[in-house]
Amino acid sequence: MNRYPIWKYLIVLAALLIGALYALPNLFGESPAVQVAGAKATVKVDQDTLVRAEQILNQAHIPSTASSMEMNGPVGTVRFRFDSTDTQLKAKDELEKALNADPKNPDYTVALNLMSASPNWLTALGANPMYLGLDLRGGVHFLLQVDMNGALTGRYDSMAGEARTALRDAKVKFDDVERSQMSVRATFATEEARGAATDALRRAIPELVFTPGRAGDQWLLDGKLSDSAITQVEGNALKQNIQTLHNRINELGVAEPVIQQQGADRIVVELPGVQDIAKAKEILGRTATLEIHMVDDSPAAMASLAQGKVPFGLVQYKDTNGQPLLLRRQVILTGENLQDAQPGRDQQTQEPTVNLTLDSKGARIFRDVTRDNIGKRMAIVLIENGKGQVVTAPVIRSEIPGGHVQISGSMTAQEAADVSLLLRAGALAAPMHIIEERTIGPSLGAANIRQGFESTLYGFMAIAVFIILYYHLFGVFSTLGLSFNVLLVVAILSMLQATLTLPGIAAMALTLGMAIDANVLINERIREELREGYSPQQAIHLGFERAWVTIFDSNLTSLIVGVALLAFGTGPVRGFAVVHVIGLLTSMFTSVVGVRALANLYYGRKRKLKAISIGTVWHPNKQQN
């Protein structure tokens, strides 16, 4: 009756061992570390970078306790762990000096960080500690203001090119089309030409609202974005900036950063555990844009380039090999027109390619540009910190309709993958600047951890003392089950690499109360069966069986609320919900399966069991006598 088959005991034992294994890394704390990441989108960090950094440290006689090469998606990161902060600072200085020949234009970001001090054998098993939030680990909080005027300016520049293309297609003669402040201004020699242009532009660019005007002998047409179009441009800029910030923060190796929108034009960034705040500000404040220009390879342009001169209307950039190129200043497309970029292969030649997908406007512009410039080169430029670099400059072989662009040439599969990454992740849609900065020191985070741990521990001890005094041996079983529950919660959070915050600690304390509630239901049900006259073995069996429905119902209602908080909550609310939901699920397992395994193991083999240690059992019949 109260004997588990061996496989059930094995399940409980396996859960206990796995829980202990994956909860163990949280006891080792963290060690000072140095991280090396690419400071430019065109700089790769791979296994060769790790070897080079190890050689630099060996030559400087700086020992590291561990080193690793990690790939966060396509972005590589090298990390070194040290035994003291003094060694950490020396290593940072040596690596920065050796890796960045030009400090004003660094190729690598060398940042201070923290790494888990877990033994290598635990890390090899995939056992890592939980991430800690900003309130527990310390770190930095930034509030960034997005320059929406910059986003709109870029959009108007792009639409000026669209307008020129639309007028050429409609065969309408115009004197000039350019961006004028926050509008697209077209000038015409006659009123009839302006009228024809108005109809053509309204069809081609419906988000612009056109207003006619006149200046001297010129007929003007000004186009401004409608309110809904402005909202869309600003929303897209905000989303792209958030995605780009995620990619940049990979350079700092921040575990579980918080990057979220606040209001219409602000972004909140929280970086737990960041020690090098100046480096974080440098990376977040970096500006980058993605642009497509036409290359001028004419004899006159090449002659001027050979003489070190840049003709009017052109700009000089360098490609990835350091070779200079002359590009036309006109921006054909920007990064906001690019929806996706993936590496691939040409179906006929099997050469590596970069496959681009443009939005509808970008597709239309690209079709017209490629149709009019067959045989010429087109350059894709990534501009960071005011310095541009040509990522690729392919020759246009034919008109490319449909918005699906294939770039091929003398590139390897790895180079195609790298170019795709640059085009996907490279640029901000609008400039940003930091308007608020708050730093939470590690000491404050440590105090929060200590206070949260002590409050949970004291609550656990109070519950344990009460339950043991009230339910005797079954109280001991309940306390062991409660310990098992806490162990599983910590292990699962570590396995999921979830972020623990102060609200999460509060949820863990709440979980203890709800978990012991299930044990109280079971113990009281066993007492009730004993009062009904059942034998101790029958009372244990019926107590667990009949209490299960009540336990399931009570936990299910709490679970529904927890899932709702998880689905709709953000920030601290979501952190609370994660721990709460996990704690509810583990408490049902530990109270119904784990505690019963202990009871069965102790009492199950006693055939002539006369009594069980579950405290005083009140008998109403005896009370009446």
N, C-alpha and C positions, 0 to 999 in steps of 0.2 A: 504493500500500500504506500509506504513512505520510503521507497527505494528508487533512486534514479538509475536508469541504465548507464553503463559506463560512458556512452557517447555524450550524454548530457553533462556529466562531470568534466569530460574533456573539453567541451565547449566553454564551460565556465572557467576552467584552468587556462585555456588558450586566450580567452578575453582578458583574464588577469595578467598573463605574461605579456601579451601585446600592449595592454594598457600601461604596464610598468615600463616597458621598453621605450614607448613613444612619449611617455611623460617624463622620462629620465633626463633628456637634454635641457629641460627647464631649470634643473638644479645647478647647472654649471656656469650660468651667467654669460657674460660677454667679455671679449678681449679687444684691445685697440687694434685697428687694422688700417691699411691703406689700399685704396682702390684706384685702378687705372682704367679709364674709358676714353673713347674717341671724342676729341673736342670739336671735330668737324664731321659733317655727314659723310665726307669722302675718305675719312681715315678709318681703317678697319682695325679691330682688336681681335687677335686670334691666338693660336698656340705659339706662333713665333714671337708675339708680343710678350707672352708669359716667359719664354726662354730668355728673351733679351732683358726683361726686368729682373729675372733671377740673377743673370750675369752682372748686372749693375749693382745689385745688393751684395753679391759675393765679393766683387772687387772693392767695395767700400767696407767690407767686413761687418756687415749688418745682418745678423741672423734672424730668420723668420721661423715661427713655430709651425706655420702651415701656409700653403699657397693653393690657389684654385683658379680655374678658368671656367667661367659660367656664360651660358648663352641665354639671354632673356629675349626669346624670339630671335630675330636676326641680329640683335645688338649684343656684342661681346663685352665681357668685363673681366678684368684680372684683379684678384684680391690677395693680399698678404696679411697674415696675422702675426702680431708681435706680443712679447711678454710684458712690455711697459709702454707708457705714453712717450717716454724719452726716446726709446728706440723707434717708435712710430713716427715721431716728428723728424728724426734724422733720416729715416727711410723716405719720407715724403720729399724732403729737400733734395736728396740724391736723385730720386726718380724724376723730379721736375727738371732738375738741371741737366740730366742726361737725355731725357726723352724730348724735351722742348728746346731745340737749338735757338729758336727765336721766341723769347718770352712774350713779346707783344703779339705774336701770331702763333699761339701754341697748337700743336697737333693733338695733344693728349690732355685730358683732365685728370689730375692727380689729387684725390680728395681723401680727407680723413674719414674714417668710418668705424663701425663696431661690427665684430663678427662673433658668432656663437663660439664659446670655448669648449664645446662638446668634443669628446675624443673622436679621432678620425674614424674609428670602427663604427660609431653610432651614425656619423654622417654618411658613411658608405651604405648603411642600411636604410637611408632615407629618413632617419629620425632627427628632426630639427625642432628647435624650441618654437613656441608661439611667438608671433609678432606682437609687439607692445605698441599701444597707441601713444599719441603725443602727450597725453596727461600722465602716462606711466613711465615712458622712456625719456621724456624731454625731447627737445628739438626746436623747430622753428615754424612759425605760422606767417604766411604772406597773404596779403590781399592785393590783387593785381587789377589795375584799371585798363581796360581794352580801349584803344584809341579808335573809336568807330569812324571818325572823320578819315583816318588813314584807310580803313576798309572801303569807305565810300569813294575815296579818291581813286583807289585801285580799280574799283568797279567802273567808274566813269572813264578812266583811261582805256579799259577794255571795250567799253561800249562805243567809244569814239572810233576805234578800229572797226567795230561791227557796222557802225553807221556809214563809214567810207565804203565798205564792201557792199552794203545794201544799195547805196546810191549808184555805184558802178553797175551792179546787176540791173538796176532799173533804168540805166542809161540816162541819168539826170546829171546835168553839168553843175558843178559846184566849185567855188573858189577855194574853200578850206573847210575842214572839219577837225575840231580839236576840243579838248577839255578846257572849260573856262570856269574856274572856281568849282562849285558843285553843280555843274551842268555840262551838257555836250552842246557846243555851239557850232552851227553850220552857217556859212556865208554864201550868198548867191548874187549873181549879176542882175537877175530879173525876178520880178514877182511871180511870173509863171513858173520859173524853175523852182522857186521856194514852195509853191503850191503843190507841184508834182512830188517834190521831196517829202513834204509833210505826209502825203498819202503813203508813199513807199516806206518811210521810216516808222509810221504807226503800225504798218503790217509787220515789218521786220523786227521791231523792238517795242512790243506792246507795253512793257513796264515803264516806258518813258512817257511823260506828259509834255507835249510840245506847245511852245508859246511863240508866236511870230513877233518880229520887231524890225527896226530899221536904224541904221547908223550911216548918215551921209548918203552915198549912192549905193550902199550895200544893203541887201535884204537878209535879215537874220532869222534864224530858227533855233531857239533854245529848248533843249530837252532835259527835264528833271525827273528823277525817279518818283513814282507814286509812293504814298505812305506805306502801303502794303509791301511794295518792292523794297523800300528802305528797311522795313522790319525783317524781311527775308534775308537781305544782305548781311545785316547785323547779326542775325541768328546763326547764319552759316559761318560767319567769321568767328563767332564765339565758340562754336562746336569744333572748328578746325584748330583754333588755338588750344583748346583743352586737349585734343588728341596729340598735338605737337608737344605740349608740356609733358604728357605721359612719356613720350619717346625721349625727351631730354632728361627727365628725372631718372631714367634708367642709367644715365651716366654717373649718378650719385649713388646708385645701389640702394635706394631707400626701400625698405620693406613696407608694402601696403601704404603708399602715400594717399592722402586725401586730396583729390582735385575735383572741384565741383563749382557749378555756376552759382553766383549770388546776384540776384537782381538782373537787370537787362544788359549790363556791360562790365560786370566784375567777376573775377574768378578767385576762389579761395584755394590756397595750396598749403597743406600741412605735411611736413617732412619729419616724421619721428626719427630720433637717433642721429640726426645730422649734427656733426661737430664743426665742420668747416662752413660756417654760415656765409662767409664772403664768397666762397666758391659756388654755393647754392644760388646766391644772388646773381653772380656772373652768368651762370647757365640759364637761369630763368629769364634774365633780362636780355639775353641774346636775341637779336632780330634776324630774321631770315625770310627771304621771298624766293619764289620760283617763277621764272620768266622764260618765255620763248621768243627769240629774236632771229632775224635773218642774218646770215654771214655774208660779208662783202669780200669776195675773192677776186674782184676786178683788178686788172693790171695796175691801174692808178692807185687803188687802195694798197695793194701789195708793195708798190714802190714807196709809198709814204711810210708804210710799216717798216720797210728796210732802212729808211732814214730816221726811224724813231719818232715819226710824226703821226698824229691821229687826225685825219681829215674831219671837217665840220660835219655833224650829223652822224658820226660813228663813235663807238666806244671800244676800248681795248680790254679784253679779258684773256685769261690763260686757261688752257684745257688741263685735264688731269695729268698730262705728261709735262706740263710747264711750257707748252708752246703757245705763243701769242696769237690771238685771233681778233679780227676787226668785225664788230657787229653793228647793225643799224640800231639806232636808239629806240625806234618804235617797238613797243611791246605788243607782240601778236596775241599771246595768251598768257594767263597767269595760273598759279597753282589752284585757284578756285574753280577753274574749268576742268581740272583733272579729277576724275572719279576713282580711277584705279590704275595700278601699274604692276604687271606680273612678268616674271621671266618665262620664256618658252623657246620653241624651236621652229624654224621655217619648215613647212611641210615638204617643200621640194628639195631644198639644199641641206636641211638638217642643221643649219647654222644656228647658234644661240641668238635669241632675239629678246627684245623688251616690248611687251604688248601693252599699249596704253588704251584706256577707255575714257573718252571725253563726254562732257554733258552736251545737251542739244545745241546750245549756243557755241560751245567750243568746237563741236563737230562741224557746224556750218562755217565758222571762220576758218578752220583748218582745211576744209575742202576747197575753199576759195583760194587760200594762200598756196596750197600745194598745186592747184591747177595753174596758177599764174607764175610759179617759180620752179618748174620742172628743170632738173639739172643743177639747181643751186643747193647750197647747204643751209640747214636750219639748226640753230644752237639752242640747247636747253641749259639755262644758267641758274645756278643756286647761289644766292647772294646772302652772305652772313657777315654781320658786323661791318657793313658797308663794302665788303670785298666779295667780288663775284668770281665764280669758277664755272667754266663750261663743263657740264657733266658729260654730254655727248653732242656731236655735231654731224648728224647723218646727211647724206645727199638725198634730195627728193627725187624719186624715180618716176612717180606718176601721181595723178590726182588721187587723194585719199578721202573717199566719202564715208558716211556712216558712223564716224566717231571712233572707229577701231583702228588704231595706228600701230604699225609694226616697225620697230627700229632694229636694223641689223647692220652688220659690218664686221670688222676684225675685232671681235670680243669673245672671250671665253664664257663658259656657262656661269662661272663665279662672278665675272664682271657684269654679265647680264642681270644676275640676282642683285648685285650691289647697286647698279643703276636703278633697278626697280624700287629698291628700298629708299634710295635718295628721293625719287620722285613721289613716293607714297608719303613719306614722313618728314620731308625736309623743312617746310616753311610755315611761318605764321601768316595768317590771313590779314592780320592788323597788328600794328605795334602795341606793346603793353609797357606799363611802368608800375613799380611797386609803390602803393600809397599807404600801406600799413605793414608793420613788421613786429612780431612778438616772439620772444625767445623764452622757452621753458627750460631751465637748467636741469641737468641730470640729477642734481641733488633733490630738487622738488619732485621729480619723477620717482626717485628712490623712496622719498617720504610717502608718496601716494601708494606705492607698492607695499611698503611696510604697513601702513595703516589699513589698507584693504586686506592684506594677508592676515593681520592680527585680528581684525573684526570678524573675518570668516572663521579663523581658528578658534576664537573665543566662543563664537556662536556654536561651532561644532562641538567644542568641549562641554558647553552647557547642555546641549541636546544629548550628548553621550552620557553625561552624569545622570540626567533625569531619566533617560530611557532605561539605563541599566538598573537604577534603583527601583524603578516602577515595574519593569518586566523581567528582571533578573537575567537568566541565561538567554532568554529570547531577546532581551535588551542588548546583550553582547552581540548576538547574531545581527540585530538591526544596526548596531554601530559599525560592525565589520562591513555590512552591506552598504552603509553610508560612505565609508572610506572607499569602498570599491567604486561607488558611484562618482565620487570626486575624481578618483584616478582615471576613470573612463572619460569624464568630461574634459579633463586636461589633455589626455592622450588624443582624443578626437579633434580638439581645437588645434593641437600641434600637427596632427596628420593633415588637416585641412589648411594649415598655415593661415589660420584666422587671426585677426587682430584683437587682442584683449585690451579693453579700456576700463576706466572706472565703472561705467554702467555695466560692463561685462562682469566685473567682480561683484557688483550688487546682484546681478542675475544669478551668479553662482551661490551667493548666500541665500537667495530666495529658493534656489533649487534644493538646497539642504533641507529647508523647511518642508517643501513639498515631497521630497523623497522620504523623510521620516513620517510624514502623514500617511503614506502608503503602508509603512510598517506598523503604525498604530492601528490602522484598519485591520490588518492581518492578525495582529496579536489580540485585539479585542474580539475579533470573530472566533479565534481559537478559544478564548475564555467563554464566549457565549455557547459554543458547542460543548464545552466541558460542563457548563451549568445545565445544559439540556440532557446530560447523562451519558454522553458518548465517551467511549474509552479515549485515553490520551492519543493513541495512534490515529483513531478516527477523527478526533478533534483537530489534529494537525492537518490531516488531509482535507477535511471539509473547510477548515479555516482558510487555507490558501485558495481552494477552489472557489468558495463563495465570495471571498473578498475581491477576487480578480475583476468581477463585473463593476463593482463600485469604484475600484482603482482606475479601471479603464475609462469609465464615464467621467470621473473628476479630472483626470489628466487630459482627456480628449477636449474638454471645453477650454482648458488652459492652452492646449496645443493650438486650437483654432485661433485664439487671440494672438499667440506667439507667431503663427504663420502670417497673420494679417499685419502685424508689426514688421515682420521680415519683408513682406511684399511691398508695403507702402511707406515704411519708415526710412529715414536717412540718418547718417551720422551716428550719434550716441544711441538713438532709439534702435537702429538696426543692430548695433553692437550688443545691446541688451537682448534683443530678440534672438540673435544667433545662439548665445549661451543658454538662454531660457529654453529654446526648442530642443537643443541637444541634451540639456539636463533633464527635461521631461522624459525623453525617450530612454535615456540611460537609467533613470530612476525606476521606470517600469521593469526594465530587465533585471536590475540588481535586486529590487525588493521581491519580485515574484519568482525569479529564477535563481539569483545568487543566494538570497537568504534562505530559500527553501532547500537549496543544495546543502547549506550548512546544517539546517535542521534535520534533513534526511540522513546526512552523514553521521550526525551524533546520535539521533534517536531511531533511525530506520532499522537497525539490526537488533534492537532490543524487543524481543517478541513478547515478553511478560512485563511490559511497561506499566507501572502503577500510577506514576505521577510525572509531571513535567515542570520545569522551573520557568514559570511565566508570571510570577507574582501572585498576589492574593486573588482568589476566584470567589466572588460573592455569590452565595446560593440563596435564592429567595425563600426556599422551603425552610432552610435552617434558621433564617432570620425570623420567620413566623413562629417557629417553635421557641 
